[in-house]
Amino acid sequence: MPGGRGNTAAFSFLAQWMRKVPAMSGNRIRALGALVFSLFFAGEATAGKADLVRLDKSERRLELLANGVVLRTYNVALGANPAGHKQREGDERTPEGRYILDWRNSKSAFTKSIHVSYPDKADKARARRAGVSPGGDIMIHGQPKGYSWWAWLTQLFDWTNGCIAVTDDEMKEIWDMVADGTPIEISP
């Protein structure tokens, strides 16, 4: 559907402006045309695909961005031991750094999931030096299947094994707005 959330206020402003200007000059007609065009087509960008996903672990905030503009913001639950970068399998930490959302699973145990490309080469080398497995299967996902009604509670605390959890409705929106190959930046 064309247009964004602010269109009602913009159309109201436009109507008032037009009442005050009975005789329009060429410049005002061009300005009016530009305004009408932006009202109908600016909202289309916000319904499009994200080109970057950004996670602020300390704020428990996930953002979808396109061309530097935040399209959507979500509150998330993280790994049960969220402080610091993921070091090894089983530490219940959500990794930090820049990764790629590289594949998706519609038949996950959770309502859809999108994979974070952790571990990268540096993560694998660090784990090898420590003599541990780096772990993997870090995902952005919805709630466990059949338990979406618990989201009002589960999203109040960190409960995953290192993944990034959102509500089922949010996961469906993320699924539609984030393509495979989209980078994700995860900050402490």
Buried (B, 14 or more C-beta within 10 A) or exposed (E): EEBBEEBEEBBEEBEEEEEEEEEEEEEEEEEBEEBEEEBEEBBEEBEEEBBBBBBBBEEBEBBBBBEEEEBBEBEBBBBBBBEEBBBBBEBBBBBBBEBBBEEBBEEBEBBBBBBBBBBBEEBBEBBEEEEBEBBBEBBBBBBBEEBBEEBEEBBEEBBBBBBBBBBBEBBBBBBEBBEEEBBBBBEE
